[in-house]
Amino acid sequence: MHHEPDRPDTSAPPSRPSGTRPPVQETPPQAGPLPEPHAAPADDRTPPRFPAMPASPAEWRYRPPRTPSWWHRHSRLIRVLTVTVLLALCGVAILLLVRERTGTAGLAVGLALAVLPVPMLFAGFRWLDGVEPSPLSHHLFAFGWGACAATLIALFANTFATAWLSGSLTGAPDADVLGATVVAPVVEECAKAVPVVLLFLFRRRHFTGVVSGITIAGMTAAGFAFTENVLYLGRAYGMDTTGDLPYEAGPSATAATFVVRILLSPLAHPLFTGLTGVGFGIAAALPHRRRRLRPVLPVAGLLTAVLLHAIWNGAASHASSLFLVVYALFMMPVLGTLAWLAIWSRLGELRTVRTTLRSYVAAGWLTPPEAWALGTPRACALARTLARQGRGPEAARAVAEYVHFARSLALLRARAERGTTVSDFRAREHELLHHLWQRRPSAAPPTQRAAVALARRPVPPPVPPQRPGGPPGHAPRYTPPRRYGRGPGGSPEPYGPRTGGSPGPYGGGRPPFGQL
């Protein structure tokens, strides 16, 4: 009997482990008919609407990346030291220039008074960016650029432009007003936009949306306002070498300047530059199909910031009554709108976290209480407190890292689902899952306890660690919580019929932990 050698069966695709995508079929080098469309697997014929979910924890296999080379480890330190030295040199230069214009006593008083709103502004912007916080080094760079480099650029450019206008125009006061209304807004807003542009281009991983844009722009503007306040307060207290103050220098002039610049308008510069950040933030969050709008939105935001800054300086250059009218009827509504947009975007990120983590709940990575708690700031704070009381600061730090990685994971997948271009999505998702799973034994119990304590309901049974049904490579479909009916014996039964009549884990037929 003739025995033919074994040949691969091409009638059906080879079997593969669950949770992996089918291999991409390469075109054979020799000429020949291409395979029929119906012969390809369903995953190749119809790609998923959004990236596939990773395997369930029972099937999880992850190998952390190798340790980077010596140059890769130390290149970041070299870049940080270079930027720090350059900003420090700019800071020394601007400090000497301010001391020349204000005197030593005026510089000391200006520093002491101008630093008062800085901690409040810094903490406020850090809180705003707390859902998916950018590295602290980015915020320090933005603040340092605004306080040192941007003010140095603006000081030289404004002085040169005012001197040139004074020589070109017949009246010096007209040149001062024109320089403050036309030249200063353009120079200052362009100088303050540099950190936003740099982080948008080279740190796109951490520049993800409107909140990131407003935060970076606000930090830069806060630094710029700090140095500018030192100059104005020092001139009001010590001496006015330029001769353009409308009042005599002294304590009363210092008090008036403090009220105007520190109490009434501490958010003026953050408001102007925040509009630039909004333009860059919307451009960063745009889906790939609308990429043509990306160059337009940042330019529109910058032009809006320049226009608003020009209106502010023009009103401040005239009578006090006009300034108060512009301040009350124009600036305050715009500031309120920007603040509403920032808080609304932050709340939207929290809602996105709670919604997107449902997919990981269905895949077995998280439990329903955790998905709700990780998107609720109050529950996260309570979880850190419970961990600190139970196991000390190390456990509280593990919970904080657990919350950070879970939120970053949810927002990363949400951007991919929305169609935003995400570089190395698969590698970043696996890395975040790895960090999340490493901290889960110590961070999950206090997180669940916090969710139960706030919801006042028992913990539901854990989701079995298995991948739900459906074609491999597709994300599981989440079934929203339903209003539970009555089981046998008249008791609420959210998990199907039971033999006894004891009440279910939530009671009263309410969905678990509210609307996730």
GIFEN-V306982 format. One record per pair of residues at least 24 apart in sequence whose ideal C-beta (glycine too) atoms are under 10 Angstrom apart, sorted by sequence separation. I is the first residue (numbers start at 1). J is the second residue. D is the distance in whole Angstrom. If there is no record, write none. Layout:
<<I:J:D> <I:J:D>>
This chain:
<<193:217:8> <195:219:8> <196:220:7> <233:257:6> <236:260:10> <276:300:10> <277:301:7> <279:303:9> <350:374:9> <351:375:7> <379:403:9> <380:404:10> <408:432:6> <409:433:7> <484:508:9> <485:509:7> <10:35:9> <16:41:10> <118:143:8> <158:183:6> <161:186:9> <192:217:7> <195:220:5> <232:257:6> <233:258:7> <236:261:9> <275:300:9> <276:301:5> <277:302:10> <279:304:8> <350:375:5> <407:432:10> <481:506:9> <483:508:10> <484:509:5> <13:39:9> <157:183:7> <158:184:5> <161:187:7> <194:220:8> <232:258:9> <275:301:5> <276:302:5> <278:304:9> <279:305:9> <308:334:7> <349:375:9> <350:376:7> <377:403:9> <380:406:10> <405:431:9> <406:432:8> <409:435:9> <483:509:6> <484:510:8> <12:39:10> <13:40:9> <21:48:9> <157:184:9> <160:187:10> <193:220:8> <274:301:9> <275:302:8> <276:303:9> <278:305:9> <308:335:10> <350:377:7> <380:407:9> <405:432:5> <406:433:10> <408:435:9> <409:436:7> <482:509:9> <483:510:8> <484:511:8> <11:39:9> <13:41:5> <189:217:10> <192:220:5> <195:223:9> <229:257:8> <232:260:9> <233:261:7> <273:301:9> <275:303:9> <276:304:8> <277:305:9> <374:402:8> <375:403:10> <404:432:10> <405:433:8> <408:436:9> <483:511:7> <484:512:10> <10:39:9> <12:41:10> <13:42:10> <118:147:9> <154:183:10> <157:186:9> <158:187:6> <191:220:9> <192:221:6> <229:258:9> <232:261:6> <233:262:8> <273:302:9> <275:304:5> <276:305:5> <374:403:6> <405:434:9> <406:435:10> <481:510:9> <482:511:7> <13:43:10> <21:51:10> <154:184:7> <157:187:4> <158:188:8> <232:262:10> <275:305:4> <276:306:9> <304:334:10> <373:403:9> <374:404:10> <405:435:5> <406:436:6> <481:511:4> <13:44:9> <21:52:6> <156:187:9> <157:188:9> <192:223:9> <274:305:8> <275:306:9> <346:377:10> <374:405:10> <375:406:9> <404:435:9> <405:436:5> <480:511:8> <481:512:6> <20:52:9> <155:187:10> <189:221:9> <192:224:6> <229:261:5> <272:304:9> <273:305:6> <275:307:9> <370:402:9> <374:406:5> <375:407:8> <404:436:10> <405:437:9> <481:513:9> <19:52:8> <154:187:5> <155:188:10> <157:190:9> <188:221:9> <191:224:8> <192:225:10> <228:261:8> <229:262:7> <272:305:5> <275:308:7> <370:403:10> <373:406:10> <374:407:6> <402:435:9> <403:436:10> <405:438:9> <406:439:10> <461:494:10> <481:514:9> <19:53:8> <20:54:10> <153:187:7> <154:188:5> <157:191:8> <271:305:9> <272:306:8> <274:308:10> <275:309:9> <401:435:7> <402:436:7> <405:439:7> <406:440:10> <460:494:8> <461:495:7> <481:515:8> <19:54:7> <20:55:7> <153:188:9> <154:189:10> <189:224:10> <272:307:9> <371:406:9> <374:409:10> <375:410:8> <401:436:9> <402:437:10> <404:439:10> <460:495:8> <480:515:9> <481:516:7> <19:55:3> <154:190:9> <188:224:7> <225:261:8> <269:305:10> <272:308:5> <273:309:9> <370:406:8> <374:410:8> <402:438:9> <403:439:10> <480:516:8> <18:55:7> <19:56:7> <150:187:9> <151:188:9> <153:190:9> <154:191:5> <225:262:9> <229:266:9> <271:308:7> <272:309:5> <401:438:9> <402:439:5> <406:443:9> <17:55:8> <18:56:8> <150:188:7> <153:191:5> <154:192:9> <271:309:9> <272:310:10> <401:439:6> <402:440:7> <405:443:10> <478:516:9> <19:58:10> <20:59:9> <150:189:10> <152:191:9> <153:192:9> <272:311:10> <371:410:9> <400:439:10> <18:58:10> <19:59:5> <150:190:9> <151:191:8> <188:228:9> <225:265:9> <226:266:10> <228:268:10> <229:269:10> <268:308:9> <269:309:8> <272:312:7> <366:406:7> <398:438:9> <399:439:8> <402:442:8> <403:443:8> <18:59:6> <19:60:9> <20:61:10> <150:191:4> <151:192:9> <153:194:9> <225:266:7> <228:269:8> <268:309:8> <271:312:9> <365:406:9> <398:439:5> <402:443:4> <406:447:9> <17:59:7> <19:61:9> <146:188:10> <149:191:7> <150:192:5> <225:267:9> <397:439:9> <398:440:9> <401:443:8> <402:444:8> <149:192:10> <150:193:9> <225:268:7> <226:269:9> <269:312:10> <366:409:10> <398:441:9> <399:442:8> <400:443:9> <17:61:9> <150:194:7> <222:266:9> <225:269:4> <268:312:6> <365:409:9> <366:410:10> <395:439:10> <398:442:5> <399:443:5> <402:446:9> <403:447:8> <460:504:9> <461:505:8> <146:191:8> <149:194:8> <150:195:8> <222:267:9> <224:269:6> <225:270:7> <268:313:10> <397:442:10> <398:443:5> <399:444:9> <402:447:7> <458:503:10> <460:505:5> <145:191:9> <146:192:6> <149:195:9> <221:267:9> <223:269:9> <224:270:9> <360:406:8> <397:443:10> <398:444:10> <399:445:10> <458:504:9> <459:505:7> <460:506:8> <145:192:8> <221:268:8> <222:269:7> <265:312:8> <395:442:6> <396:443:10> <399:446:6> <457:504:10> <458:505:5> <146:194:9> <221:269:4> <222:270:6> <224:272:10> <225:273:10> <268:316:10> <394:442:8> <395:443:8> <398:446:9> <399:447:7> <457:505:7> <458:506:8> <145:194:6> <146:195:7> <218:267:9> <220:269:9> <221:270:4> <224:273:8> <357:406:7> <360:409:7> <457:506:5> <458:507:9> <142:192:9> <145:195:5> <220:270:9> <221:271:8> <353:403:10> <356:406:10> <357:407:9> <360:410:8> <395:445:9> <396:446:9> <457:507:7> <144:195:9> <145:196:10> <218:269:9> <219:270:9> <221:272:7> <222:273:9> <265:316:9> <356:407:10> <359:410:9> <391:442:7> <395:446:7> <399:450:9> <455:506:9> <456:507:10> <457:508:9> <142:194:9> <143:195:9> <217:269:10> <218:270:4> <221:273:4> <357:409:8> <358:410:9> <390:442:10> <460:512:6> <84:137:10> <87:140:9> <91:144:8> <94:147:8> <95:148:9> <98:151:9> <142:195:4> <145:198:9> <217:270:7> <218:271:9> <220:273:6> <221:274:7> <353:406:7> <356:409:8> <357:410:5> <360:413:8> <452:505:10> <457:510:8> <459:512:10> <460:513:9> <83:137:9> <87:141:8> <90:144:9> <94:148:6> <97:151:9> <101:155:9> <141:195:6> <142:196:8> <217:271:10> <219:273:9> <220:274:10> <353:407:5> <356:410:4> <359:413:7> <391:445:10> <458:512:10> <90:145:9> <93:148:8> <94:149:9> <97:152:8> <217:272:9> <218:273:7> <221:276:9> <352:407:9> <353:408:9> <355:410:8> <356:411:7> <387:442:8> <390:445:9> <391:446:9> <455:510:10> <457:512:7> <84:140:9> <87:143:10> <88:144:9> <91:147:7> <92:148:9> <93:149:10> <94:150:10> <139:195:10> <142:198:9> <214:270:8> <217:273:4> <218:274:6> <220:276:9> <221:277:9> <260:316:9> <353:409:9> <354:410:8> <356:412:9> <357:413:9> <387:443:7> <390:446:7> <457:513:7> <80:137:7> <83:140:10> <84:141:9> <87:144:4> <90:147:9> <91:148:4> <94:151:5> <98:155:9> <138:195:8> <141:198:8> <142:199:8> <216:273:9> <217:274:5> <220:277:9> <350:407:8> <353:410:4> <356:413:5> <357:414:10> <389:446:9> <455:512:8> <457:514:10> <83:141:6> <86:144:10> <87:145:7> <90:148:4> <91:149:9> <93:151:10> <94:152:5> <97:155:6> <141:199:8> <216:274:10> <217:275:8> <219:277:10> <349:407:8> <352:410:7> <353:411:7> <356:414:5> <359:417:9> <387:445:8> <388:446:9> <417:475:8> <455:513:5> <86:145:10> <89:148:8> <90:149:5> <93:152:6> <94:153:10> <97:156:9> <214:273:9> <215:274:9> <217:276:5> <218:277:7> <264:323:10> <268:327:9> <275:334:9> <352:411:6> <355:414:8> <356:415:10> <384:443:9> <386:445:9> <387:446:4> <390:449:9> <454:513:8> <455:514:7> <80:140:10> <84:144:8> <87:147:8> <88:148:8> <89:149:9> <90:150:9> <91:151:9> <94:154:10> <138:198:10> <213:273:10> <214:274:5> <216:276:10> <217:277:3> <260:320:10> <264:324:10> <271:331:7> <274:334:10> <278:338:7> <281:341:10> <285:345:9> <350:410:10> <356:416:10> <383:443:8> <386:446:4> <387:447:9> <454:514:10> <76:137:9> <80:141:9> <83:144:8> <87:148:5> <90:151:8> <91:152:9> <94:155:7> <138:199:6> <213:274:8> <214:275:9> <216:277:6> <217:278:8> <271:332:10> <274:335:9> <277:338:10> <281:342:10> <349:410:9> <352:413:9> <353:414:8> <356:417:8> <383:444:9> <385:446:8> <386:447:9> <451:512:9> <452:513:9> <83:145:9> <86:148:9> <87:149:6> <90:152:5> <93:155:9> <97:159:10> <141:203:10> <213:275:10> <214:276:9> <215:277:7> <217:279:9> <265:327:8> <272:334:10> <349:411:6> <352:414:5> <374:436:10> <383:445:9> <384:446:8> <386:448:10> <387:449:9> <413:475:9> <451:513:6> <86:149:8> <89:152:10> <90:153:9> <93:156:10> <213:276:8> <214:277:5> <217:280:8> <260:323:9> <264:327:7> <268:331:8> <271:334:7> <275:338:7> <278:341:7> <352:415:9> <383:446:5> <384:447:9> <386:449:6> <387:450:9> <180:244:10> <210:274:10> <213:277:3> <214:278:6> <216:280:8> <217:281:9> <267:331:9> <271:335:5> <274:338:5> <278:342:9> <281:345:8> <382:446:8> <383:447:4> <386:450:6> <134:199:8> <138:203:7> <212:277:8> <213:278:6> <216:281:9> <270:335:9> <274:339:9> <277:342:9> <349:414:9> <352:417:10> <382:447:9> <383:448:8> <385:450:8> <83:149:10> <137:203:10> <176:242:10> <211:277:9> <213:279:7> <214:280:10> <215:281:9> <265:331:8> <271:337:10> <272:338:10> <352:418:9> <380:446:10> <383:449:7> <384:450:9> <210:277:8> <211:278:10> <213:280:5> <214:281:7> <268:335:9> <271:338:6> <274:341:9> <278:345:9> <380:447:8> <382:449:8> <383:450:4> <386:453:8> <135:203:8> <138:206:6> <176:244:6> <210:278:6> <212:280:8> <213:281:3> <267:335:6> <270:338:9> <271:339:9> <274:342:8> <365:433:7> <379:447:7> <382:450:4> <383:451:8> <134:203:8> <138:207:9> <210:279:9> <212:281:6> <213:282:8> <379:448:10> <381:450:8> <382:451:9> <150:220:7> <154:224:8> <207:277:10> <210:280:9> <211:281:7> <213:283:8> <265:335:10> <366:436:8> <370:440:9> <379:449:10> <380:450:7> <383:453:9> <134:205:9> <135:206:6> <146:217:9> <149:220:10> <150:221:9> <173:244:9> <209:280:10> <210:281:4> <213:284:7> <267:338:9> <365:436:7> <373:444:10> <379:450:5> <380:451:10> <382:453:6> <383:454:10> <134:206:4> <146:218:10> <147:219:10> <151:223:8> <155:227:9> <172:244:9> <209:281:5> <210:282:6> <212:284:7> <213:285:9> <267:339:9> <365:437:8> <378:450:8> <379:451:5> <382:454:7> <133:206:9> <134:207:8> <142:215:8> <143:216:10> <146:219:7> <147:220:9> <150:223:7> <151:224:6> <154:227:9> <155:228:9> <207:280:7> <208:281:8> <209:282:8> <212:285:9> <360:433:8> <370:443:9> <373:446:9> <374:447:7> <379:452:10> <132:206:8> <134:208:9> <138:212:9> <142:216:5> <145:219:9> <146:220:4> <149:223:9> <150:224:5> <151:225:9> <154:228:8> <207:281:8> <209:283:10> <210:284:9> <211:285:10> <366:440:9> <370:444:6> <373:447:5> <376:450:9> <379:453:8> <141:216:9> <142:217:8> <143:218:10> <144:219:9> <145:220:6> <146:221:6> <147:222:8> <148:223:8> <149:224:10> <151:226:9> <152:227:9> <209:284:6> <210:285:7> <365:440:9> <369:444:9> <372:447:10> <373:448:7> <376:451:8> <379:454:5> <132:208:7> <139:215:7> <142:218:8> <143:219:5> <144:220:9> <146:222:7> <147:223:3> <148:224:10> <151:227:4> <155:231:8> <207:283:10> <208:284:6> <209:285:4> <360:436:9> <371:447:10> <372:448:10> <373:449:9> <378:454:7> <379:455:9> <129:206:10> <131:208:10> <132:209:9> <134:211:9> <138:215:9> <139:216:7> <142:219:4> <143:220:7> <146:223:3> <147:224:7> <150:227:8> <151:228:6> <192:269:7> <196:273:8> <200:277:9> <207:284:5> <208:285:7> <209:286:10> <367:444:7> <370:447:5> <373:450:5> <374:451:9> <131:209:10> <133:211:10> <134:212:6> <138:216:7> <141:219:9> <142:220:4> <143:221:9> <145:223:7> <146:224:4> <147:225:9> <150:228:10> <192:270:10> <195:273:10> <207:285:10> <366:444:8> <369:447:7> <370:448:6> <372:450:10> <373:451:4> <376:454:7> <132:211:8> <133:212:10> <139:218:9> <140:219:8> <141:220:9> <142:221:9> <143:222:6> <144:223:6> <145:224:9> <146:225:8> <147:226:5> <148:227:7> <151:230:9> <197:276:9> <200:279:10> <201:280:10> <369:448:5> <372:451:6> <373:452:9> <376:455:10> <131:211:7> <132:212:8> <139:219:5> <142:222:9> <143:223:4> <146:226:8> <147:227:5> <151:231:8> <162:242:10> <189:269:9> <192:272:8> <193:273:7> <196:276:6> <200:280:5> <204:284:7> <367:447:9> <368:448:9> <369:449:9> <370:450:9> <371:451:9> <373:453:10> <130:211:9> <134:215:7> <138:219:8> <139:220:9> <142:223:7> <143:224:9> <146:227:8> <147:228:9> <188:269:8> <192:273:5> <196:277:6> <199:280:9> <200:281:9> <366:447:9> <367:448:6> <369:450:8> <370:451:7> <373:454:8> <129:211:6> <133:215:9> <134:216:7> <141:223:10> <146:228:10> <162:244:9> <191:273:10> <195:277:10> <366:448:10> <369:451:4> <372:454:9> <373:455:9> <128:211:6> <129:212:7> <139:222:10> <140:223:10> <143:226:8> <147:230:9> <159:242:9> <189:272:6> <193:276:5> <196:279:9> <197:280:8> <200:283:8> <368:451:8> <369:452:6> <372:455:7> <128:212:10> <139:223:10> <188:272:8> <189:273:7> <192:276:7> <193:277:9> <196:280:5> <200:284:6> <217:301:9> <221:305:10> <367:451:9> <129:214:9> <130:215:10> <134:219:10> <188:273:9> <192:277:10> <196:281:9> <199:284:10> <213:298:9> <369:454:10> <125:211:10> <128:214:7> <129:215:4> <189:275:9> <190:276:9> <193:279:10> <369:455:8> <128:215:6> <129:216:9> <185:272:8> <189:276:7> <193:280:8> <127:215:10> <213:301:8> <217:305:9> <369:457:9> <125:214:8> <126:215:8> <129:218:9> <369:458:10> <370:459:10> <125:215:5> <128:218:8> <129:219:9> <369:459:6> <124:215:10> <125:216:9> <368:459:9> <369:460:7> <125:217:9> <367:459:7> <368:460:6> <125:218:5> <126:219:9> <367:460:7> <368:461:10> <369:462:10> <124:218:8> <125:219:6> <200:294:10> <367:461:9> <368:462:9> <367:462:5> <368:463:8> <122:218:9> <125:221:10> <366:462:10> <367:463:6> <121:218:7> <122:219:7> <125:222:7> <366:463:8> <121:219:8> <124:222:9> <200:298:8> <364:462:9> <365:463:9> <364:463:5> <121:221:9> <122:222:7> <363:463:8> <364:464:7> <365:465:9> <121:222:4> <122:223:9> <197:298:8> <362:463:7> <364:465:4> <120:222:10> <121:223:9> <196:298:8> <361:463:6> <363:465:9> <364:466:6> <360:463:10> <363:466:9> <364:467:7> <118:222:7> <121:225:8> <363:467:6> <364:468:9> <117:222:8> <118:223:8> <121:226:9> <193:298:8> <196:301:9> <197:302:9> <362:467:9> <363:468:7> <196:302:9> <362:468:6> <118:225:9> <117:225:8> <118:226:6> <193:301:9> <117:226:8> <193:302:6> <359:468:10> <116:226:10> <192:302:10> <114:225:8> <115:226:7> <118:229:9> <114:226:5> <117:229:8> <189:301:10> <190:302:7> <193:305:8> <363:475:8> <364:476:10> <114:227:8> <116:229:9> <189:302:6> <192:305:8> <193:306:10> <362:475:9> <363:476:6> <368:481:8> <114:228:8> <115:229:9> <189:303:9> <362:476:4> <111:226:9> <114:229:4> <115:230:8> <189:304:10> <190:305:10> <360:475:10> <361:476:9> <362:477:8> <363:478:10> <110:226:10> <111:227:10> <113:229:7> <114:230:5> <186:302:10> <189:305:5> <190:306:8> <359:475:6> <360:476:9> <362:478:5> <110:227:9> <113:230:8> <114:231:9> <186:303:10> <188:305:9> <189:306:5> <192:309:10> <359:476:6> <361:478:8> <362:479:8> <110:228:10> <111:229:9> <112:230:9> <114:232:9> <188:306:9> <189:307:10> <358:476:9> <359:477:9> <360:478:10> <110:229:7> <111:230:6> <113:232:10> <114:233:6> <150:269:10> <187:306:10> <189:308:9> <358:477:10> <359:478:6> <110:230:4> <113:233:5> <114:234:9> <185:305:8> <186:306:6> <189:309:6> <218:338:10> <358:478:4> <109:230:9> <110:231:7> <112:233:9> <113:234:9> <185:306:5> <188:309:7> <189:310:9> <357:478:10> <358:479:9> <108:230:10> <110:232:8> <111:233:9> <184:306:10> <185:307:8> <356:478:10> <358:480:8> <107:230:7> <110:233:4> <111:234:8> <113:236:10> <146:269:8> <150:273:10> <185:308:8> <186:309:9> <355:478:9> <358:481:10> <106:230:9> <107:231:9> <109:233:6> <110:234:3> <113:237:9> <146:270:10> <182:306:10> <185:309:4> <186:310:8> <214:338:7> <218:342:9> <106:231:9> <109:234:6> <110:235:8> <184:309:8> <185:310:4> <188:313:9> <214:339:9> <107:233:9> <108:234:8> <110:236:8> <184:310:8> <185:311:9> <106:233:8> <107:234:5> <109:236:9> <110:237:7> <146:273:8> <183:310:10> <185:312:8> <214:341:8> <215:342:8> <102:230:8> <106:234:3> <107:235:10> <109:237:4> <110:238:8> <181:309:9> <182:310:7> <185:313:6> <214:342:5> <287:415:9> <98:227:7> <102:231:7> <105:234:8> <106:235:6> <108:237:9> <109:238:7> <180:309:10> <181:310:5> <184:313:6> <185:314:9> <213:342:10> <290:419:9> <291:420:10> <98:228:10> <101:231:7> <102:232:9> <104:234:9> <106:236:8> <107:237:9> <108:238:9> <180:310:9> <181:311:9> <183:313:10> <211:341:9> <285:415:7> <288:418:10> <289:419:6> <290:420:10> <291:421:8> <99:230:10> <102:233:8> <103:234:7> <106:237:5> <107:238:7> <142:273:10> <181:312:9> <182:313:9> <210:341:7> <211:342:7> <214:345:8> <215:346:10> <284:415:9> <287:418:6> <288:419:5> <95:227:9> <98:230:6> <102:234:3> <103:235:9> <105:237:7> <106:238:2> <180:312:10> <181:313:5> <182:314:9> <210:342:7> <211:343:9> <213:345:10> <214:346:10> <286:418:9> <287:419:3> <288:420:7> <94:227:6> <98:231:5> <101:234:7> <102:235:5> <105:238:5> <106:239:6> <180:313:5> <181:314:4> <211:344:10> <212:345:10> <285:418:8> <286:419:9> <287:420:6> <288:421:5> <97:231:9> <98:232:10> <101:235:6> <102:236:9> <103:237:9> <104:238:8> <105:239:9> <106:240:9> <179:313:9> <180:314:8> <181:315:9> <210:344:9> <211:345:5> <286:420:7> <287:421:8> <288:422:10> <379:513:9> <95:230:9> <99:234:8> <102:237:8> <103:238:4> <181:316:9> <210:345:5> <211:346:6> <285:420:6> <286:421:9> <87:223:10> <91:227:9> <94:230:9> <98:234:6> <102:238:5> <103:239:5> <177:313:9> <178:314:10> <180:316:8> <181:317:7> <209:345:7> <210:346:9> <284:420:8> <94:231:9> <98:235:9> <101:238:9> <102:239:7> <177:314:8> <180:317:6> <211:348:9> <284:421:10> <376:513:9> <101:239:8> <102:240:9> <103:241:9> <179:317:10> <210:348:9> <211:349:7> <376:514:9> <99:238:10> <101:240:8> <102:241:8> <178:317:9> <209:348:9> <210:349:10> <101:241:5> <177:317:5> <209:349:8> <372:512:8> <373:513:8> <376:516:10> <100:241:7> <101:242:7> <113:254:8> <176:317:8> <177:318:8> <208:349:9> <371:512:10> <372:513:4> <375:516:8> <109:251:9> <113:255:10> <116:258:9> <371:513:8> <372:514:7> <106:249:8> <124:267:9> <368:511:10> <369:512:8> <370:513:10> <372:515:9> <110:254:9> <113:257:9> <114:258:9> <117:261:9> <173:317:9> <368:512:5> <369:513:6> <372:516:5> <109:254:7> <113:258:6> <117:262:6> <121:266:7> <125:270:8> <368:513:7> <371:516:6> <103:249:10> <116:262:6> <117:263:9> <120:266:8> <121:267:8> <124:270:9> <102:249:9> <110:257:9> <114:261:8> <116:263:10> <106:254:9> <113:261:9> <114:262:7> <118:266:9> <121:269:10> <368:516:7> <109:258:10> <113:262:7> <117:266:5> <121:270:7> <125:274:10> <116:266:9> <117:267:9> <361:516:9> <358:516:6> <354:513:9> <357:516:8> <354:514:10> <355:515:10> <354:515:9> <355:516:7> <354:516:5> <353:516:10> <351:515:10> <351:516:9> <208:408:9> <206:408:10> <209:411:9> <205:408:10> <208:411:7> <208:412:9> <208:414:10> <209:415:8> <205:412:9> <208:415:7> <128:339:10> <209:420:9> <208:420:8> <129:342:10> <128:342:6> <131:345:9> <132:346:10> <208:422:9> <128:343:8> <131:346:6> <130:346:8> <131:347:9> <125:342:9> <128:345:9> <129:346:8> <131:348:9> <132:349:7> <204:421:9> <205:422:9> <124:342:10> <128:346:6> <131:349:4> <204:422:9> <205:423:7> <127:346:9> <130:349:10> <131:350:6> <204:423:7> <205:424:9> <129:349:10> <130:350:10> <132:352:10> <131:352:9> <132:353:9> <131:353:7> <205:428:8> <131:375:9> <131:377:8> <130:377:8> <127:377:9> <130:380:10> <133:404:7> <131:403:10> <132:404:8> <130:403:10> <131:404:10> <130:404:10> <133:407:9> <132:407:6> <133:408:9> <131:407:6> <132:408:6> <130:407:9> <131:408:9> <132:409:10> <132:410:9> <131:410:10> <132:411:5> <131:411:8> <132:412:9> <57:360:10> <60:363:10> <56:360:10> <60:364:9> <59:364:10> <60:365:9> <53:359:6> <54:360:9> <56:362:10> <57:363:8> <58:364:7> <53:360:8> <56:363:5> <57:364:5> <55:363:8> <56:364:5> <57:365:6> <50:359:9> <53:362:8> <54:363:7> <55:364:10> <56:365:8> <57:366:10> <53:363:5> <54:365:8> <53:365:9> <19:363:9> <53:413:9> <51:412:10> <51:413:7> <65:427:8> <50:413:8> <50:414:9> <51:416:5> <65:430:10> <50:416:6> <51:417:8> <64:430:9> <65:431:8> <50:417:4> <63:430:9> <64:431:8> <49:417:8> <50:418:8> <62:430:6> <50:419:8> <61:430:10> <62:431:8> <65:434:10> <49:419:10> <60:430:9> <64:434:6> <51:422:9> <62:433:7> <63:434:9> <64:435:10> <54:426:9> <62:434:5> <60:433:7> <51:425:6> <52:426:9> <60:434:9> <64:438:10> <50:425:10> <51:426:7> <54:429:7> <55:430:10> <62:437:8> <53:429:9> <54:430:6> <57:433:9> <52:429:10> <60:437:7> <51:429:8> <55:433:10> <54:433:6> <57:437:7> <57:440:9> <21:426:10> <60:465:9> <57:463:10> <58:464:9> <59:465:9> <56:463:10> <58:465:5> <59:466:9> <56:464:9> <57:465:5> <58:466:6> <59:467:7> <56:465:6> <57:466:9> <58:467:8> <56:466:6> <57:467:10> <56:467:4> <55:467:7> <56:468:9> <54:467:9> <53:467:8> <53:468:9> <53:470:10> <55:472:9> <52:471:10> <53:472:10> <52:472:8> <53:473:9> <56:476:9> <52:473:4> <53:474:8> <54:475:10> <51:473:9> <52:474:6> <53:475:5> <48:471:9> <51:474:10> <52:475:6> <53:476:6> <50:474:9> <51:475:7> <52:476:10> <46:471:10> <48:473:7> <49:474:9> <50:475:6> <47:473:9> <48:474:5> <49:475:8> <47:474:10> <48:475:7> <43:471:7> <46:474:10> <42:471:6> <43:472:7> <44:473:10> <41:471:9> <42:472:10> <43:473:5> <41:472:9> <42:473:9> <43:474:8> <41:473:9> <42:474:9> <18:466:9> <19:467:6> <18:467:6> <22:472:8> <21:472:8> <22:473:7> <20:472:7> <21:473:5> <19:472:6> <20:473:7> <21:474:10> <18:472:6> <19:473:8> <17:472:8> <18:473:10> <16:472:7> <16:473:10>>
